[in-house]
Amino acid sequence: MKWEKAYKQKLVSAEEAVSHIQSGNRVVAGHAAGTPELLLKTMVEFKERYHHVEIAHQIAMGHTLYCRPECQPHFIHNSLFAGAGSRQAIHEGRAAFTAVHNSDLPRLFTERILPADVTLCMLSVPDQQGYCSFGVSVDYTKPAAESSSLVIAEVTPNMPRTLGDAFIHVSEIDYIVECDTAPLILQPPTITVIDEAIGGYCAELIKDGDCLQLGIGAVPDAVLSFLKDKKDLGIHTEMFSDGVVDLVECGVVNCARKNYHRRKMVASFFMGTEKLYKFIDDNAFVEAYSFDYTNAPEVISRNDNMVSINSALQVDFTGQVASDTIGYRQYSGTGGQADFVRGATHSKGGRSILAFHSTARGGKTSRIVPHLDEGAVVTTTRADVHIIITEYGIADLRGKSFSDRAKALISIAHPDFREDLWRAYHKHYR
């Protein structure tokens, strides 16, 4: 049977598509900007059909209606990375949280540690051979679909066609809902004076020819704004946004000196505006792969001069880093931080940077502390940490004793807290 005929036979309405989900199923939903909002909204609309359906999802950029209190008897959200739409539900016990490095996340599904009964995804329209692209969300969505018992897809002309290992054939999809949905938009953040100061310090450590991984937010965008005088930068990252596109367009990012995937930008998912989505569409310069490839430390380290730039919520005197919890409250997730910290560390000429504002809560608390808050968990261990940056400078912790680490960290803490930090230092390090 030609794929076109099979495609037509699989076309159904959103209501009919989700009617094939059974109570007790584990449903894996596509990630971030690729969240299949139409299918999830339809499930919530007909929530009375379901009892104890688990919805496993990482960054939920959409409405997360399934996290609302009235949906509790019907859905339980298993958050693989907490976000604005799921934090309260996790805190109130209406959602679960599963900690996992992004490099290991696909294995939860492919090795049936968390067997996927159903995968909901958003795909591009099929090409001439019947292949649809996962577009902005390859990450864990593709591995989940490949190991799922049932695959239900929103197929939309608005999903960009990313290349690399980003495809699924029509024959592997069970139900198709044609629609005009589009990847969710993430507007660029407002960059503050503090972000600019941090970005400037980070840029001092980036050399011509380096290969970069950056997270998302004001600090990474500030870093990118300081790189326009650099040459031949490369990209190997789990995600990128509009700021990287600007550097490609001005010739700074060309991947010419990459020794692995030379002249290719490698990523796993994308979050940004329509400008970004148009850029990645059918662009041979961009290759998308699942997390078990992009985030594997052994793959990352194949790139010489790898520089990872991520953030943190707290760092203690020993160098322990808490990046995903605030005390006992889950704020985000393990994500790919440890993956890229270790990958960059083992790269020839590599550097791992954690950059963040020196204070939190409007300047009321220091992010550099003698010890982590009660309940806070370690995201990056003291043995893995390398460079810490705040708006007050750079602290290179690698190879330093705990005493010397504390001194270096206090030197880049906010001045309002240094006296108390020195007092704690003299109490612990005589």
VOPAGU-2260 file (C-alpha; in pm, 1 decimal, decimal comma):
REM VOPAGU-2260
SITE   aa  ch    i         X         Y         Z
SITE  MET   A    0       0,0       0,0       0,0
SITE  LYS   A    1     133,7     342,7     -91,8
SITE  TRP   A    2     187,5     571,3     203,4
SITE  GLU   A    3     -63,8     825,1      70,3
SITE  LYS   A    4    -346,5     573,6      94,0
SITE  ALA   A    5    -242,0     464,8     443,9
SITE  TYR   A    6    -222,4     828,9     548,2
SITE  LYS   A    7    -581,0     896,4     441,2
SITE  GLN   A    8    -704,3     585,2     620,5
SITE  LYS   A    9    -548,4     709,1     945,1
SITE  LEU   A   10    -709,2    1052,9     933,6
SITE  VAL   A   11    -949,0    1108,3    1224,6
SITE  SER   A   12   -1083,9    1391,4    1436,6
SITE  ALA   A   13    -906,4    1487,6    1758,0
SITE  GLU   A   14   -1198,6    1348,0    1957,7
SITE  GLU   A   15   -1181,7    1011,1    1786,3
SITE  ALA   A   16    -804,1     998,4    1814,6
SITE  VAL   A   17    -797,0    1043,2    2192,7
SITE  SER   A   18   -1089,1     802,1    2237,3
SITE  HIS   A   19    -833,8     523,3    2183,0
SITE  ILE   A   20    -655,6     618,0    2506,0
SITE  GLN   A   21    -757,2     387,3    2789,9
SITE  SER   A   22    -784,4     448,4    3162,9
SITE  GLY   A   23    -458,8     358,0    3333,8
SITE  ASN   A   24    -248,6     429,9    3023,7
SITE  ARG   A   25      78,4     617,8    3039,1
SITE  VAL   A   26      62,5     895,5    2778,2
SITE  VAL   A   27     389,3    1064,2    2675,8
SITE  ALA   A   28     334,3    1414,0    2539,2
SITE  GLY   A   29     566,9    1594,9    2301,2
SITE  HIS   A   30     801,3    1847,1    2454,7
SITE  ALA   A   31     814,2    2226,2    2499,3
SITE  ALA   A   32     729,4    2416,7    2179,5
SITE  GLY   A   33     622,5    2086,6    2024,8
SITE  THR   A   34     353,9    2024,3    2286,9
SITE  PRO   A   35      47,7    1872,6    2107,9
SITE  GLU   A   36    -194,5    2124,2    2257,5
SITE  LEU   A   37    -496,1    2023,0    2048,2
SITE  LEU   A   38    -479,2    1658,6    2156,2
SITE  LEU   A   39    -417,7    1743,6    2522,5
SITE  LYS   A   40    -703,3    1996,3    2529,8
SITE  THR   A   41    -931,9    1737,2    2371,1
SITE  MET   A   42    -837,0    1483,4    2636,9
SITE  VAL   A   43    -926,1    1734,5    2908,8
SITE  GLU   A   44   -1252,4    1820,9    2733,3
SITE  PHE   A   45   -1352,9    1454,7    2753,5
SITE  LYS   A   46   -1184,0    1388,1    3087,5
SITE  GLU   A   47   -1482,6    1192,3    3221,5
SITE  ARG   A   48   -1379,3     906,5    2993,0
SITE  TYR   A   49   -1053,8     857,9    3179,2
SITE  HIS   A   50    -941,8     737,5    3519,6
SITE  HIS   A   51    -579,2     754,3    3637,4
SITE  VAL   A   52    -423,9     834,1    3299,6
SITE  GLU   A   53     -61,1     932,3    3353,0
SITE  ILE   A   54      62,3    1217,9    3134,0
SITE  ALA   A   55     443,2    1215,3    3119,4
SITE  HIS   A   56     581,8    1542,1    2995,6
SITE  GLN   A   57     895,8    1747,7    3028,7
SITE  ILE   A   58     875,9    2127,5    2975,9
SITE  ALA   A   59     504,3    2202,9    2942,7
SITE  MET   A   60     484,4    2534,8    2759,6
SITE  GLY   A   61     111,6    2511,9    2693,2
SITE  HIS   A   62    -192,9    2548,4    2916,1
SITE  THR   A   63    -130,6    2229,6    3119,6
SITE  LEU   A   64    -505,4    2200,9    3178,1
SITE  TYR   A   65    -454,9    1842,2    3293,8
SITE  CYS   A   66    -274,3    1978,3    3603,2
SITE  ARG   A   67    -579,9    2163,9    3731,2
SITE  PRO   A   68    -745,0    2036,0    4053,0
SITE  GLU   A   69   -1067,4    1936,0    3875,2
SITE  CYS   A   70    -866,6    1694,5    3657,4
SITE  GLN   A   71    -710,5    1507,1    3949,3
SITE  PRO   A   72    -936,8    1199,8    3940,5
SITE  HIS   A   73    -873,7    1164,0    3569,6
SITE  PHE   A   74    -508,5    1257,9    3510,5
SITE  ILE   A   75    -184,5    1241,9    3703,8
SITE  HIS   A   76      98,6    1446,0    3558,9
SITE  ASN   A   77     442,9    1285,4    3576,4
SITE  SER   A   78     669,9    1585,8    3537,4
SITE  LEU   A   79    1011,4    1512,8    3392,2
SITE  PHE   A   80    1107,8    1880,6    3426,1
SITE  ALA   A   81     893,6    2112,1    3635,9
SITE  GLY   A   82     775,1    2438,8    3485,6
SITE  ALA   A   83     536,0    2723,3    3547,9
SITE  GLY   A   84     235,3    2507,3    3461,7
SITE  SER   A   85     327,8    2212,1    3682,8
SITE  ARG   A   86     513,7    2346,0    3990,8
SITE  GLN   A   87     203,1    2410,0    4197,8
SITE  ALA   A   88      52,0    2072,9    4110,4
SITE  ILE   A   89     374,4    1899,9    4217,4
SITE  HIS   A   90     384,1    2096,7    4541,9
SITE  GLU   A   91      21,9    2010,5    4619,6
SITE  GLY   A   92      66,0    1641,6    4538,8
SITE  ARG   A   93    -149,8    1647,3    4226,2
SITE  ALA   A   94     150,8    1571,5    4008,6
SITE  ALA   A   95     458,2    1354,1    4044,6
SITE  PHE   A   96     815,5    1446,1    3962,9
SITE  THR   A   97    1075,6    1210,7    3814,4
SITE  ALA   A   98    1441,9    1314,5    3826,3
SITE  VAL   A   99    1644,5    1208,6    3523,0
SITE  HIS   A  100    1936,9    1337,9    3320,7
SITE  ASN   A  101    1826,4    1424,7    2968,6
SITE  SER   A  102    2086,9    1185,0    2829,7
SITE  ASP   A  103    1907,6     900,8    3010,1
SITE  LEU   A  104    1550,2    1013,9    2947,6
SITE  PRO   A  105    1488,3     825,4    2619,5
SITE  ARG   A  106    1596,0     500,2    2789,1
SITE  LEU   A  107    1306,8     527,4    3033,9
SITE  PHE   A  108    1080,9     460,7    2735,8
SITE  THR   A  109    1295,0     250,9    2501,5
SITE  GLU   A  110    1400,7      12,3    2780,1
SITE  ARG   A  111    1044,8      13,8    2918,4
SITE  ILE   A  112    1142,2     141,2    3261,5
SITE  LEU   A  113     843,6     371,0    3206,6
SITE  PRO   A  114     659,8     188,5    2926,7
SITE  ALA   A  115     484,0     432,6    2694,2
SITE  ASP   A  116     132,3     315,6    2609,7
SITE  VAL   A  117      55,7     621,7    2397,0
SITE  THR   A  118     266,8     901,5    2249,4
SITE  LEU   A  119     104,8    1230,2    2150,0
SITE  CYS   A  120     316,2    1444,2    1919,9
SITE  MET   A  121     311,6    1730,6    1673,2
SITE  LEU   A  122     466,1    1654,7    1332,4
SITE  SER   A  123     539,4    1820,6    1001,2
SITE  VAL   A  124     348,0    1721,2     691,3
SITE  PRO   A  125     497,0    1412,9     521,2
SITE  ASP   A  126     759,0    1449,1     250,4
SITE  GLN   A  127     744,2    1271,4     -84,6
SITE  GLN   A  128     855,6     944,5      74,7
SITE  GLY   A  129     599,0     964,3     356,7
SITE  TYR   A  130     830,1    1079,6     635,8
SITE  CYS   A  131     714,5    1337,7     888,9
SITE  SER   A  132     962,3    1536,0    1098,2
SITE  PHE   A  133     940,6    1583,4    1474,2
SITE  GLY   A  134    1048,9    1939,5    1401,3
SITE  VAL   A  135    1108,1    2143,6    1716,4
SITE  SER   A  136    1084,8    1844,8    1952,4
SITE  VAL   A  137    1302,8    1541,7    1873,9
SITE  ASP   A  138    1451,0    1510,4    2228,3
SITE  TYR   A  139    1259,9    1229,7    2405,8
SITE  THR   A  140     950,3    1253,1    2184,4
SITE  LYS   A  141    1093,9    1048,8    1898,1
SITE  PRO   A  142    1226,8     764,7    2117,3
SITE  ALA   A  143     895,3     755,5    2303,4
SITE  ALA   A  144     701,6     727,6    1976,4
SITE  GLU   A  145     931,9     453,4    1849,9
SITE  SER   A  146     872,3     243,5    2161,3
SITE  SER   A  147     506,5     333,5    2219,1
SITE  SER   A  148     213,3      98,3    2167,3
SITE  LEU   A  149       7,0     375,4    2007,9
SITE  VAL   A  150     117,1     693,5    1827,9
SITE  ILE   A  151    -128,6     979,9    1777,1
SITE  ALA   A  152      -2,6    1280,3    1581,7
SITE  GLU   A  153    -111,0    1632,9    1508,7
SITE  VAL   A  154      12,9    1691,5    1154,2
SITE  THR   A  155      45,0    2057,0    1067,7
SITE  PRO   A  156     204,3    2258,0     786,6
SITE  ASN   A  157     331,9    2498,3    1053,7
SITE  MET   A  158     577,8    2249,7    1202,5
SITE  PRO   A  159     925,8    2306,2    1055,3
SITE  ARG   A  160    1095,1    2009,8     894,1
SITE  THR   A  161    1416,9    1957,5    1086,2
SITE  LEU   A  162    1682,0    1724,7     950,4
SITE  GLY   A  163    1923,1    1480,2    1112,9
SITE  ASP   A  164    1764,7    1182,3    1289,9
SITE  ALA   A  165    1428,0    1353,2    1322,1
SITE  PHE   A  166    1179,8    1147,4    1118,2
SITE  ILE   A  167     893,2     903,6    1156,8
SITE  HIS   A  168     719,5     732,0     866,1
SITE  VAL   A  169     344,4     749,8     817,6
SITE  SER   A  170     333,2     371,0     853,9
SITE  GLU   A  171     450,8     407,4    1216,6
SITE  ILE   A  172     165,9     642,3    1312,7
SITE  ASP   A  173    -168,3     497,4    1424,6
SITE  TYR   A  174    -396,4     803,8    1411,5
SITE  ILE   A  175    -343,3    1134,6    1234,9
SITE  VAL   A  176    -523,3    1460,1    1313,2
SITE  GLU   A  177    -469,5    1723,6    1046,4
SITE  CYS   A  178    -478,5    2074,7    1189,7
SITE  ASP   A  179    -328,2    2421,9    1164,5
SITE  THR   A  180    -167,4    2423,9    1507,8
SITE  ALA   A  181     185,8    2562,7    1532,4
SITE  PRO   A  182     485,0    2529,1    1764,0
SITE  LEU   A  183     439,4    2740,8    2074,0
SITE  ILE   A  184     613,9    3077,4    2072,8
SITE  LEU   A  185     867,4    3181,3    2335,5
SITE  GLN   A  186     943,5    3552,0    2323,1
SITE  PRO   A  187    1300,1    3669,6    2395,1
SITE  PRO   A  188    1352,3    3768,0    2759,7
SITE  THR   A  189    1429,4    4118,8    2880,3
SITE  ILE   A  190    1803,3    4152,0    2942,5
SITE  THR   A  191    1896,5    4352,2    3252,9
SITE  VAL   A  192    2217,4    4532,2    3344,3
SITE  ILE   A  193    2305,0    4237,0    3569,2
SITE  ASP   A  194    2252,3    3993,6    3282,2
SITE  GLU   A  195    2481,6    4205,8    3066,3
SITE  ALA   A  196    2754,3    4204,9    3330,6
SITE  ILE   A  197    2736,4    3826,5    3358,4
SITE  GLY   A  198    2729,5    3792,3    2980,9
SITE  GLY   A  199    3042,4    4002,2    2951,7
SITE  TYR   A  200    3233,9    3782,4    3196,2
SITE  CYS   A  201    3122,5    3466,1    3013,9
SITE  ALA   A  202    3228,8    3611,7    2680,6
SITE  GLU   A  203    3579,6    3671,0    2818,6
SITE  LEU   A  204    3619,6    3293,8    2848,1
SITE  ILE   A  205    3495,5    3213,5    2496,4
SITE  LYS   A  206    3761,4    3193,2    2225,3
SITE  ASP   A  207    3746,7    3187,2    1848,3
SITE  GLY   A  208    3661,2    2836,4    1729,0
SITE  ASP   A  209    3492,7    2724,9    2051,3
SITE  CYS   A  210    3188,8    2495,5    2040,3
SITE  LEU   A  211    2902,3    2619,4    2257,0
SITE  GLN   A  212    2612,3    2485,1    2458,8
SITE  LEU   A  213    2380,9    2742,3    2612,4
SITE  GLY   A  214    2059,2    2709,3    2804,7
SITE  ILE   A  215    1765,0    2944,1    2772,6
SITE  GLY   A  216    1688,6    3276,2    2938,2
SITE  ALA   A  217    1824,5    3625,2    2983,8
SITE  VAL   A  218    2179,8    3524,8    3081,8
SITE  PRO   A  219    2241,5    3296,5    2778,6
SITE  ASP   A  220    2093,4    3563,0    2549,7
SITE  ALA   A  221    2319,7    3823,3    2711,8
SITE  VAL   A  222    2620,2    3598,3    2650,1
SITE  LEU   A  223    2529,8    3569,0    2282,4
SITE  SER   A  224    2506,8    3947,5    2249,6
SITE  PHE   A  225    2874,8    3975,6    2347,6
SITE  LEU   A  226    3001,9    3726,9    2090,5
SITE  LYS   A  227    2967,3    3925,0    1769,9
SITE  ASP   A  228    3342,5    3988,9    1753,1
SITE  LYS   A  229    3423,2    3616,2    1774,5
SITE  LYS   A  230    3504,1    3391,4    1480,1
SITE  ASP   A  231    3416,1    3038,1    1372,6
SITE  LEU   A  232    3202,8    2941,1    1670,0
SITE  GLY   A  233    3025,8    2605,9    1667,7
SITE  ILE   A  234    2707,0    2477,7    1830,9
SITE  HIS   A  235    2644,2    2143,0    1999,2
SITE  THR   A  236    2360,8    2186,7    2245,7
SITE  GLU   A  237    2036,6    2035,7    2367,0
SITE  MET   A  238    1843,6    2342,2    2247,5
SITE  PHE   A  239    1884,0    2688,2    2103,4
SITE  SER   A  240    1671,1    2992,6    2045,7
SITE  ASP   A  241    1664,2    3312,2    1837,3
SITE  GLY   A  242    1994,2    3450,1    1968,9
SITE  VAL   A  243    2194,0    3178,0    1794,9
SITE  VAL   A  244    2020,9    3259,7    1466,2
SITE  ASP   A  245    2146,8    3616,8    1493,9
SITE  LEU   A  246    2505,4    3492,4    1527,2
SITE  VAL   A  247    2465,0    3265,3    1225,0
SITE  GLU   A  248    2332,9    3553,2    1018,0
SITE  CYS   A  249    2627,9    3776,5    1107,2
SITE  GLY   A  250    2877,5    3498,1    1030,3
SITE  VAL   A  251    3002,4    3432,2    1384,9
SITE  VAL   A  252    2856,3    3081,2    1407,4
SITE  ASN   A  253    2963,0    2872,4    1108,0
SITE  CYS   A  254    3089,6    2553,3    1277,7
SITE  ALA   A  255    3396,2    2570,3    1053,6
SITE  ARG   A  256    3636,3    2459,3    1327,1
SITE  LYS   A  257    3419,3    2186,9    1477,8
SITE  ASN   A  258    3603,0    1856,8    1468,9
SITE  TYR   A  259    3281,1    1657,0    1519,2
SITE  HIS   A  260    2975,5    1722,5    1299,6
SITE  ARG   A  261    3185,5    1983,6    1121,9
SITE  ARG   A  262    2984,8    2266,0     964,2
SITE  LYS   A  263    2668,2    2142,2    1136,9
SITE  MET   A  264    2479,0    2282,3    1433,2
SITE  VAL   A  265    2354,3    1995,5    1649,3
SITE  ALA   A  266    2055,4    2026,9    1884,8
SITE  SER   A  267    1764,5    1824,6    2020,5
SITE  PHE   A  268    1483,5    2078,5    2054,4
SITE  PHE   A  269    1409,6    2440,8    1975,2
SITE  MET   A  270    1220,1    2715,9    2159,2
SITE  GLY   A  271    1171,3    3065,1    2022,7
SITE  THR   A  272     979,0    3278,8    1778,4
SITE  GLU   A  273     868,0    3226,4    1420,9
SITE  LYS   A  274    1207,2    3361,5    1313,6
SITE  LEU   A  275    1373,9    3058,0    1470,3
SITE  TYR   A  276    1122,1    2811,9    1329,4
SITE  LYS   A  277    1164,6    2949,5     977,1
SITE  PHE   A  278    1542,3    2929,1    1014,6
SITE  ILE   A  279    1549,3    2560,9    1110,0
SITE  ASP   A  280    1292,8    2454,7     847,5
SITE  ASP   A  281    1461,5    2222,3     595,6
SITE  ASN   A  282    1798,1    2378,5     685,6
SITE  ALA   A  283    2087,5    2142,8     611,1
SITE  PHE   A  284    2307,3    2345,3     850,0
SITE  VAL   A  285    2095,2    2223,0    1144,0
SITE  GLU   A  286    2072,3    1860,3    1256,9
SITE  ALA   A  287    1832,9    1741,3    1526,9
SITE  TYR   A  288    1884,9    1425,8    1733,8
SITE  SER   A  289    1730,2    1271,2    2043,0
SITE  PHE   A  290    1864,1    1339,0    2392,5
SITE  ASP   A  291    2049,8    1010,0    2418,3
SITE  TYR   A  292    2279,6    1140,7    2145,5
SITE  THR   A  293    2302,5    1518,9    2187,4
SITE  ASN   A  294    2336,8    1495,5    2565,2
SITE  ALA   A  295    2557,4    1188,0    2596,8
SITE  PRO   A  296    2874,1    1316,2    2771,4
SITE  GLU   A  297    3090,4    1090,1    2553,2
SITE  VAL   A  298    2941,0    1251,9    2240,9
SITE  ILE   A  299    2967,3    1605,6    2378,7
SITE  SER   A  300    3333,3    1554,5    2467,1
SITE  ARG   A  301    3419,4    1462,5    2108,2
SITE  ASN   A  302    3387,8    1832,3    2032,6
SITE  ASP   A  303    3718,1    2000,5    2114,1
SITE  ASN   A  304    3702,0    2332,6    2301,5
SITE  MET   A  305    3349,4    2260,2    2421,9
SITE  VAL   A  306    3205,0    2536,5    2640,4
SITE  SER   A  307    2885,4    2473,8    2836,3
SITE  ILE   A  308    2697,7    2764,0    2996,4
SITE  ASN   A  309    2417,5    2690,1    3241,5
SITE  SER   A  310    2259,6    2844,2    3549,8
SITE  ALA   A  311    2211,7    2767,4    3919,2
SITE  LEU   A  312    1987,2    2857,5    4211,5
SITE  GLN   A  313    2245,0    2808,9    4488,7
SITE  VAL   A  314    2612,5    2719,2    4523,6
SITE  ASP   A  315    2766,7    2633,8    4858,7
SITE  PHE   A  316    3122,9    2683,6    4980,6
SITE  THR   A  317    3227,8    2333,7    4868,2
SITE  GLY   A  318    3100,9    2390,2    4513,1
SITE  GLN   A  319    2782,1    2186,9    4538,8
SITE  VAL   A  320    2528,1    2327,3    4293,1
SITE  ALA   A  321    2150,4    2324,0    4335,1
SITE  SER   A  322    1986,4    2415,2    4005,7
SITE  ASP   A  323    1642,6    2253,9    4015,5
SITE  THR   A  324    1506,4    2289,2    4370,1
SITE  ILE   A  325    1441,3    2575,6    4610,6
SITE  GLY   A  326    1454,8    2403,6    4946,4
SITE  TYR   A  327    1201,7    2123,4    4933,2
SITE  ARG   A  328    1015,2    2274,1    4636,5
SITE  GLN   A  329    1078,1    2142,1    4288,6
SITE  TYR   A  330    1146,3    2440,6    4061,9
SITE  SER   A  331    1271,7    2292,2    3734,4
SITE  GLY   A  332    1454,1    1966,5    3668,3
SITE  THR   A  333    1785,4    1789,7    3632,6
SITE  GLY   A  334    1767,6    1844,9    3258,3
SITE  GLY   A  335    2095,4    1844,7    3069,7
SITE  GLN   A  336    2315,0    2040,8    3308,6
SITE  ALA   A  337    2520,1    1750,1    3442,9
SITE  ASP   A  338    2541,8    1599,4    3092,2
SITE  PHE   A  339    2708,3    1908,9    2950,6
SITE  VAL   A  340    2914,4    1986,0    3260,9
SITE  ARG   A  341    3074,8    1642,9    3229,9
SITE  GLY   A  342    3093,2    1650,0    2851,7
SITE  ALA   A  343    3266,4    1988,4    2849,2
SITE  THR   A  344    3499,8    1881,3    3130,7
SITE  HIS   A  345    3622,7    1585,1    2926,5
SITE  SER   A  346    3652,0    1783,0    2603,9
SITE  LYS   A  347    4001,9    1876,1    2489,2
SITE  GLY   A  348    4027,0    2243,0    2587,1
SITE  GLY   A  349    3673,4    2236,6    2730,3
SITE  ARG   A  350    3524,3    2464,9    2996,0
SITE  SER   A  351    3209,0    2430,9    3203,3
SITE  ILE   A  352    3045,7    2754,0    3325,2
SITE  LEU   A  353    2758,7    2808,8    3567,3
SITE  ALA   A  354    2642,5    3171,4    3548,9
SITE  PHE   A  355    2372,0    3338,2    3758,0
SITE  HIS   A  356    2264,7    3649,1    3948,9
SITE  SER   A  357    2439,6    3677,5    4285,9
SITE  THR   A  358    2109,9    3728,0    4470,6
SITE  ALA   A  359    1750,7    3600,0    4465,9
SITE  ARG   A  360    1413,4    3721,5    4594,4
SITE  GLY   A  361    1474,3    4079,0    4484,9
SITE  GLY   A  362    1816,0    4096,0    4645,8
SITE  LYS   A  363    1701,6    3956,8    4982,9
SITE  THR   A  364    1905,0    3636,3    4971,8
SITE  SER   A  365    2247,7    3534,9    4845,9
SITE  ARG   A  366    2276,6    3252,7    4594,6
SITE  ILE   A  367    2627,2    3181,5    4723,7
SITE  VAL   A  368    2583,2    3020,5    5064,8
SITE  PRO   A  369    2789,0    2833,3    5327,7
SITE  HIS   A  370    2562,4    2529,4    5282,0
SITE  LEU   A  371    2264,6    2448,3    5064,5
SITE  ASP   A  372    1917,8    2511,6    5204,9
SITE  GLU   A  373    1747,3    2227,4    5386,9
SITE  GLY   A  374    1572,0    2011,8    5129,9
SITE  ALA   A  375    1773,7    2141,2    4834,1
SITE  VAL   A  376    1921,5    1870,3    4612,6
SITE  VAL   A  377    2254,5    1867,4    4433,0
SITE  THR   A  378    2225,4    1900,2    4055,3
SITE  THR   A  379    2598,0    1932,1    3982,0
SITE  THR   A  380    2836,8    1775,4    4230,4
SITE  ARG   A  381    3132,6    1949,6    4389,5
SITE  ALA   A  382    3365,1    1713,4    4200,6
SITE  ASP   A  383    3217,9    1820,4    3865,0
SITE  VAL   A  384    3193,2    2197,5    3912,9
SITE  HIS   A  385    3439,7    2416,0    3719,1
SITE  ILE   A  386    3374,2    2790,1    3664,5
SITE  ILE   A  387    3118,6    2999,5    3855,2
SITE  ILE   A  388    3023,6    3347,9    3730,5
SITE  THR   A  389    2807,3    3621,8    3883,3
SITE  GLU   A  390    2782,9    3990,9    3797,3
SITE  TYR   A  391    3077,4    4038,7    4035,5
SITE  GLY   A  392    3327,1    3821,1    3855,9
SITE  ILE   A  393    3466,0    3476,4    3779,0
SITE  ALA   A  394    3558,0    3197,8    4022,1
SITE  ASP   A  395    3746,5    2898,6    3882,1
SITE  LEU   A  396    3696,2    2618,7    4135,1
SITE  ARG   A  397    3867,5    2332,2    3960,3
SITE  GLY   A  398    4156,9    2194,7    4162,2
SITE  LYS   A  399    4086,6    2417,3    4463,3
SITE  SER   A  400    4045,4    2302,3    4823,2
SITE  PHE   A  401    3716,2    2372,3    5000,8
SITE  SER   A  402    3879,2    2661,9    5184,1
SITE  ASP   A  403    4005,7    2819,8    4862,5
SITE  ARG   A  404    3673,1    2755,2    4690,7
SITE  ALA   A  405    3490,9    2939,8    4966,6
SITE  LYS   A  406    3725,3    3238,3    4934,4
SITE  ALA   A  407    3680,1    3249,0    4556,4
SITE  LEU   A  408    3302,1    3226,8    4582,3
SITE  ILE   A  409    3279,1    3496,6    4849,9
SITE  SER   A  410    3476,3    3727,1    4620,4
SITE  ILE   A  411    3199,2    3710,7    4359,2
SITE  ALA   A  412    2906,4    3717,9    4602,5
SITE  HIS   A  413    2694,4    4030,8    4637,7
SITE  PRO   A  414    2874,7    4284,2    4862,5
SITE  ASP   A  415    2572,0    4306,0    5093,2
SITE  PHE   A  416    2627,1    3943,6    5198,9
SITE  ARG   A  417    3004,8    3915,3    5206,1
SITE  GLU   A  418    3044,2    4003,9    5572,2
SITE  ASP   A  419    2807,5    3725,0    5677,5
SITE  LEU   A  420    2973,5    3485,9    5435,4
SITE  TRP   A  421    3318,6    3565,1    5575,8
SITE  ARG   A  422    3183,2    3508,8    5924,8
SITE  ALA   A  423    3058,0    3165,2    5818,4
SITE  TYR   A  424    3389,2    3098,1    5646,0
SITE  HIS   A  425    3589,0    3162,3    5964,3
SITE  LYS   A  426    3349,9    2937,6    6157,7
SITE  HIS   A  427    3398,7    2642,2    5920,6
SITE  TYR   A  428    3758,0    2694,7    5796,2
SITE  ARG   A  429    3998,6    2787,5    6075,1
